[in-house]
Amino acid sequence: MAIGTDFYGHDIDVADNFASQAINRLRGDKVPPVPQNFEVWYVYYANANPRLRSEINEISLDKGEITHQDCQDLYEKYINNGHNRETYQRAGDKIQMALQDVSGLMDNVKSNTKEFTIKLNGVNNRIAETAAPDDVKEILAEVVRETGRMMQYNAELEKRLNQSSLVMNDIKRDMELIRREAVTDGLTGLANRKSFDEQIQRLARESKKTGDIFSLIMIDIDHFKTFNDTYGHQVGDQVLRLVSLTLVNEVKGQDMAARYGGEEFALILPDTNENAATALANNLRKAVEKKEVINRSTGENLGQITISLGVAQFYGSEDPDDLIRRADKALYASKHKGRNQVTTAPTPHEEK
């Protein structure tokens, strides 16, 4: 999306100042100045979104830098959803206009039909009162004229309704596209963090009611930062897509594969206990380990990548956040044990 001063309500001089700060920050951090990254820093310096500004400050304190991936995640979290809401609003306005147009057409139909009915009744009365053939011919000629006028109006009505139908179909397609974009990670095509949060909350509620089980696998690409810094963001993105495709190929049915954030992924597995989830996690680990990364721009073989995984089964006594914490803790246990491993989390009871 192009950045315009009207979007944030800044005059030219103020906008130019914020834009200059944003560009300088991107150059200083050696982050590519793509539109999404630029807008994140523009919003930061304009203080147009205090929550975004606060999270950037926290990341800076924690990591000392804001990476390309951080910018992309922040854009999706704080900015892109706002643009989607605007698009929804525009689509809603189009729908309202289309409905008003159809409503006006219906009013005209009722009016013209009523007028035509009155004229036909009048014709019927006149025929009943006259016996002269010439008068009957004149009356019938009038009926033909009125019927022709009504047919012409109906043809125009049909044309207008077809146009409205086409507009509504276009809006329906646009809304479906927006809906998919709102729940999908743009880089990998997996479910995004918002979808993940909604799904895990829903399954937790159902589990507490029905006792149904489900498990969670948290996944992290080993040494991704080093790989990304060595070969560049484009190759880093290629690695993310490669892992994502492996997840999609290995996961079936109701299971959800999501990008949790950065180089971390998550799998939500309904009706799956920790033993089955651990077996799947090992299959995923082996499948990724077999992949080789080829630099598309040079053709160079960059070697293999590996993933570390943590598995946890949900228990009705805990909250979804507790499940995520246990799976994440198991994931980092896999990393501390040497990476390219699967660790199953202890149950909440075993933790205590």
C-alpha positions as CSV (number, residue, x, y, z in Angstrom):
1,M,0.0,0.0,0.0
2,A,1.4,3.4,-0.9
3,I,1.9,5.8,2.0
4,G,0.0,9.0,1.7
5,T,-0.1,12.0,4.0
6,D,-3.9,11.9,4.0
7,F,-3.8,8.4,5.5
8,Y,-2.2,9.6,8.8
9,G,-3.4,13.2,8.6
10,H,0.1,14.8,8.4
11,D,1.1,17.8,6.4
12,I,4.0,17.6,3.9
13,D,6.7,18.9,6.2
14,V,5.8,16.7,9.1
15,A,5.4,13.6,6.9
16,D,8.7,14.3,5.3
17,N,10.4,14.4,8.7
18,F,8.9,11.0,9.8
19,A,9.7,9.5,6.4
20,S,13.3,10.6,6.7
21,Q,13.6,9.1,10.2
22,A,12.1,5.8,8.9
23,I,14.5,5.6,5.9
24,N,17.6,6.4,8.1
25,R,16.5,3.7,10.6
26,L,16.1,1.1,7.9
27,R,19.6,2.0,6.5
28,G,21.2,1.9,9.9
29,D,19.7,-1.5,10.7
30,K,20.5,-2.8,7.2
31,V,16.9,-3.8,6.7
32,P,15.5,-3.7,3.2
33,P,13.3,-0.6,2.7
34,V,10.3,-2.4,1.3
35,P,6.9,-0.6,1.8
36,Q,5.9,-2.7,4.8
37,N,9.2,-2.1,6.7
38,F,9.0,1.6,5.8
39,E,5.5,1.9,7.1
40,V,6.3,0.2,10.4
41,W,9.0,2.8,11.1
42,Y,6.9,5.7,9.8
43,V,4.1,4.7,12.2
44,Y,6.7,4.3,15.0
45,Y,8.2,7.8,14.6
46,A,4.7,9.3,14.0
47,N,3.6,7.6,17.2
48,A,0.4,6.7,15.2
49,N,0.1,3.3,17.0
50,P,1.4,3.4,20.7
51,R,1.2,-0.4,21.0
52,L,3.4,-0.9,18.0
53,R,5.9,1.7,19.4
54,S,5.9,-0.1,22.8
55,E,6.6,-3.5,21.2
56,I,9.4,-2.1,19.1
57,N,11.0,-0.6,22.2
58,E,10.7,-3.9,24.0
59,I,12.3,-5.8,21.1
60,S,15.1,-3.3,21.0
61,L,15.8,-3.7,24.7
62,D,15.7,-7.5,24.4
63,K,17.6,-8.1,21.1
64,G,19.3,-4.8,20.5
65,E,18.0,-4.7,16.9
66,I,14.8,-4.8,14.8
67,T,15.2,-7.3,11.9
68,H,13.4,-7.5,8.6
69,Q,11.4,-10.4,10.0
70,D,10.5,-8.3,13.1
71,C,9.2,-5.6,10.8
72,Q,7.2,-8.0,8.8
73,D,5.6,-9.5,11.9
74,L,4.9,-6.0,13.3
75,Y,3.3,-5.0,10.0
76,E,1.0,-8.0,10.0
77,K,0.1,-7.5,13.7
78,Y,-0.5,-3.8,13.9
79,I,-0.9,-2.3,10.4
80,N,-2.2,-4.8,7.8
81,N,-5.3,-5.7,9.9
82,G,-6.2,-2.0,9.9
83,H,-5.9,-1.9,6.1
84,N,-8.2,-4.9,5.9
85,R,-10.8,-3.2,8.1
86,E,-10.7,-0.2,5.7
87,T,-11.2,-2.6,2.8
88,Y,-14.1,-4.2,4.6
89,Q,-15.6,-0.7,5.1
90,R,-15.3,0.1,1.4
91,A,-16.9,-3.2,0.5
92,G,-19.6,-2.6,2.9
93,D,-20.3,0.8,1.3
94,K,-20.5,-0.9,-2.1
95,I,-23.0,-3.4,-0.7
96,Q,-25.1,-0.7,0.8
97,M,-25.2,1.2,-2.5
98,A,-26.1,-2.0,-4.4
99,L,-28.9,-2.7,-2.0
100,Q,-30.2,0.8,-2.2
101,D,-30.2,0.5,-6.0
102,V,-32.1,-2.8,-5.9
103,S,-34.5,-1.4,-3.3
104,G,-35.2,1.6,-5.6
105,L,-35.8,-0.8,-8.5
106,M,-38.3,-2.8,-6.5
107,D,-40.2,0.4,-5.6
108,N,-40.4,1.3,-9.3
109,V,-41.6,-2.3,-10.1
110,K,-44.5,-1.9,-7.5
111,S,-45.4,1.5,-8.8
112,N,-45.4,0.5,-12.5
113,T,-47.2,-2.8,-11.8
114,K,-49.9,-1.0,-9.9
115,E,-50.3,1.5,-12.7
116,F,-50.5,-1.2,-15.3
117,T,-53.1,-3.1,-13.2
118,I,-55.3,0.0,-12.9
119,K,-55.2,0.6,-16.7
120,L,-56.1,-3.1,-17.4
121,N,-59.1,-2.8,-15.1
122,G,-60.1,0.3,-16.8
123,V,-59.8,-1.4,-20.2
124,N,-61.9,-4.3,-18.9
125,N,-64.7,-1.9,-17.8
126,R,-64.7,0.0,-21.1
127,I,-64.9,-3.3,-23.1
128,A,-67.9,-4.4,-20.9
129,E,-69.7,-1.0,-21.6
130,T,-69.2,-0.9,-25.4
131,A,-70.4,-3.0,-28.3
132,A,-68.9,-1.1,-31.2
133,P,-66.1,-3.0,-33.0
134,D,-64.1,0.1,-33.7
135,D,-64.2,1.1,-30.0
136,V,-63.0,-2.4,-29.1
137,K,-60.1,-2.2,-31.6
138,E,-59.1,1.1,-30.1
139,I,-59.2,-0.3,-26.6
140,L,-57.1,-3.3,-27.6
141,A,-54.6,-1.1,-29.3
142,E,-54.2,0.8,-26.1
143,V,-53.7,-2.6,-24.2
144,V,-51.0,-3.5,-26.7
145,R,-49.2,-0.2,-26.2
146,E,-49.3,-0.4,-22.4
147,T,-48.2,-4.1,-22.5
148,G,-45.3,-3.1,-24.8
149,R,-44.3,-0.3,-22.4
150,M,-44.4,-2.7,-19.5
151,M,-42.3,-5.3,-21.4
152,Q,-39.7,-2.6,-22.2
153,Y,-39.6,-1.6,-18.5
154,N,-39.2,-5.2,-17.5
155,A,-36.3,-5.7,-19.9
156,E,-34.6,-2.6,-18.4
157,L,-35.3,-3.9,-14.9
158,E,-33.7,-7.3,-15.8
159,K,-30.6,-5.5,-17.1
160,R,-30.2,-3.4,-14.0
161,L,-30.7,-6.5,-11.7
162,N,-28.1,-8.4,-13.7
163,Q,-25.7,-5.5,-13.2
164,S,-26.4,-5.5,-9.5
165,S,-25.9,-9.2,-9.4
166,L,-22.5,-8.9,-11.0
167,V,-21.5,-6.2,-8.6
168,M,-22.5,-8.3,-5.6
169,N,-20.5,-11.3,-7.0
170,D,-17.4,-9.1,-7.3
171,I,-17.9,-7.9,-3.8
172,K,-18.3,-11.5,-2.6
173,R,-15.0,-12.5,-4.3
174,D,-13.2,-9.5,-2.8
175,M,-14.6,-10.3,0.7
176,E,-13.5,-13.9,0.4
177,L,-10.0,-12.8,-0.6
178,I,-9.8,-10.4,2.3
179,R,-11.1,-13.1,4.7
180,R,-8.3,-15.5,3.5
181,E,-5.7,-12.8,3.8
182,A,-6.8,-12.0,7.3
183,V,-6.2,-15.5,8.5
184,T,-3.2,-16.4,6.4
185,D,0.5,-15.6,6.7
186,G,1.5,-13.8,3.6
187,L,5.0,-15.3,3.2
188,T,4.3,-19.0,3.9
189,G,0.6,-19.4,3.1
190,L,0.1,-21.1,6.5
191,A,-2.5,-20.0,9.1
192,N,-1.3,-16.8,10.8
193,R,-0.9,-16.1,14.5
194,K,-4.5,-14.8,14.8
195,S,-5.9,-18.0,13.3
196,F,-3.7,-20.1,15.6
197,D,-4.9,-18.2,18.7
198,E,-8.5,-18.6,17.7
199,Q,-8.2,-22.3,17.0
200,I,-6.4,-23.2,20.2
201,Q,-8.9,-21.2,22.3
202,R,-11.8,-23.0,20.5
203,L,-10.3,-26.5,21.0
204,A,-9.5,-25.7,24.7
205,R,-13.2,-24.7,25.3
206,E,-14.5,-27.8,23.6
207,S,-12.0,-30.0,25.4
208,K,-13.2,-28.7,28.8
209,K,-16.8,-29.5,27.8
210,T,-16.4,-32.8,26.1
211,G,-13.1,-34.2,27.3
212,D,-11.8,-34.5,23.8
213,I,-8.0,-34.4,23.6
214,F,-5.7,-32.5,21.3
215,S,-1.9,-31.8,21.2
216,L,0.4,-29.0,20.2
217,I,3.8,-29.1,18.4
218,M,6.0,-26.1,18.6
219,I,8.7,-25.9,15.9
220,D,11.8,-23.7,15.5
221,I,14.3,-23.7,12.6
222,D,17.8,-24.4,14.0
223,H,20.4,-21.6,13.5
224,F,18.0,-19.7,11.3
225,K,19.4,-16.2,12.3
226,T,23.0,-17.3,11.3
227,F,21.6,-18.7,8.1
228,N,19.6,-15.6,7.4
229,D,22.5,-13.2,8.2
230,T,25.0,-15.3,6.0
231,Y,22.9,-15.7,2.9
232,G,20.4,-12.8,3.1
233,H,16.7,-12.3,3.7
234,Q,15.6,-13.7,0.3
235,V,17.2,-17.1,1.1
236,G,15.9,-16.9,4.6
237,D,12.4,-16.4,3.2
238,Q,13.1,-19.4,0.9
239,V,13.9,-21.5,4.0
240,L,10.7,-20.5,5.8
241,R,8.7,-21.4,2.7
242,L,10.5,-24.8,2.4
243,V,9.7,-25.7,6.0
244,S,6.1,-24.5,5.6
245,L,5.7,-26.7,2.5
246,T,7.0,-29.7,4.4
247,L,4.5,-29.1,7.2
248,V,1.6,-28.8,4.7
249,N,2.7,-32.1,3.0
250,E,3.0,-34.0,6.2
251,V,-0.1,-32.7,8.0
252,K,-3.6,-33.9,7.0
253,G,-7.3,-33.6,8.0
254,Q,-8.3,-31.2,10.8
255,D,-4.7,-30.4,11.8
256,M,-3.7,-26.8,11.6
257,A,-0.2,-25.7,10.6
258,A,0.5,-22.1,11.5
259,R,3.4,-19.6,11.5
260,Y,3.7,-18.7,15.1
261,G,6.2,-15.9,14.6
262,G,9.6,-15.3,13.0
263,E,11.1,-18.8,12.3
264,E,8.8,-20.5,14.8
265,F,5.9,-22.6,13.6
266,A,3.1,-24.5,15.4
267,L,0.9,-27.5,14.7
268,I,-2.5,-28.0,16.4
269,L,-3.6,-31.6,16.3
270,P,-7.2,-32.3,17.3
271,D,-8.0,-35.9,18.5
272,T,-4.3,-36.6,18.9
273,N,-2.5,-37.7,22.1
274,E,1.1,-36.9,22.9
275,N,2.4,-40.3,21.7
276,A,0.9,-39.8,18.2
277,A,2.0,-36.2,18.2
278,T,5.5,-37.1,19.1
279,A,5.6,-39.7,16.3
280,L,4.4,-37.0,13.8
281,A,7.0,-34.6,15.2
282,N,9.7,-37.1,14.5
283,N,8.4,-37.6,10.9
284,L,8.4,-33.9,10.4
285,R,12.0,-33.6,11.7
286,K,13.2,-36.3,9.4
287,A,11.4,-34.9,6.4
288,V,12.9,-31.4,6.9
289,E,16.4,-32.9,7.5
290,K,16.2,-34.5,4.0
291,K,15.7,-31.2,2.3
292,E,18.5,-29.2,0.7
293,V,18.5,-25.5,0.3
294,I,19.5,-24.2,-3.2
295,N,20.2,-20.5,-3.6
296,R,17.8,-19.7,-6.5
297,S,19.9,-16.7,-7.7
298,T,23.2,-18.6,-7.9
299,G,22.2,-22.3,-7.9
300,E,24.6,-22.9,-5.0
301,N,23.7,-25.8,-2.7
302,L,23.6,-24.3,0.8
303,G,23.2,-27.6,2.6
304,Q,20.6,-28.9,4.9
305,I,18.4,-27.3,7.5
306,T,17.1,-28.9,10.7
307,I,14.3,-28.2,13.1
308,S,13.8,-28.6,16.9
309,L,10.4,-29.5,18.2
310,G,8.4,-29.6,21.4
311,V,5.2,-31.6,22.0
312,A,2.5,-31.2,24.6
313,Q,-0.9,-32.6,25.1
314,F,-3.7,-30.4,26.4
315,Y,-5.2,-31.1,29.8
316,G,-8.6,-29.6,30.8
317,S,-7.2,-28.3,34.1
318,E,-4.9,-25.8,32.3
319,D,-5.3,-22.8,30.1
320,P,-4.2,-22.7,26.4
321,D,-1.3,-20.4,27.4
322,D,-0.1,-23.1,29.8
323,L,-0.2,-25.6,26.9
324,I,1.8,-23.2,24.7
325,R,4.3,-22.6,27.5
326,R,4.9,-26.3,28.1
327,A,5.3,-27.1,24.4
328,D,7.7,-24.1,24.0
329,K,9.7,-25.2,27.0
330,A,10.0,-28.7,25.5
331,L,11.1,-27.1,22.2
332,Y,13.9,-25.2,23.9
333,A,14.9,-28.4,25.7
334,S,15.4,-29.9,22.3
335,K,17.7,-27.0,21.3
336,H,19.7,-27.3,24.5
337,K,20.2,-31.0,24.0
338,G,21.8,-30.4,20.6
339,R,19.0,-29.4,18.2
340,N,17.3,-31.5,15.5
341,Q,15.4,-33.3,18.2
342,V,11.9,-33.8,19.6
343,T,11.1,-33.4,23.3
344,T,7.7,-34.3,24.8
345,A,6.7,-32.0,27.6
346,P,5.8,-33.3,31.1
347,T,2.1,-33.2,32.0
348,P,1.0,-30.3,34.3
349,H,0.8,-32.8,37.2
350,E,4.4,-34.0,36.5
351,E,5.6,-30.4,36.4
352,K,4.3,-29.9,39.9
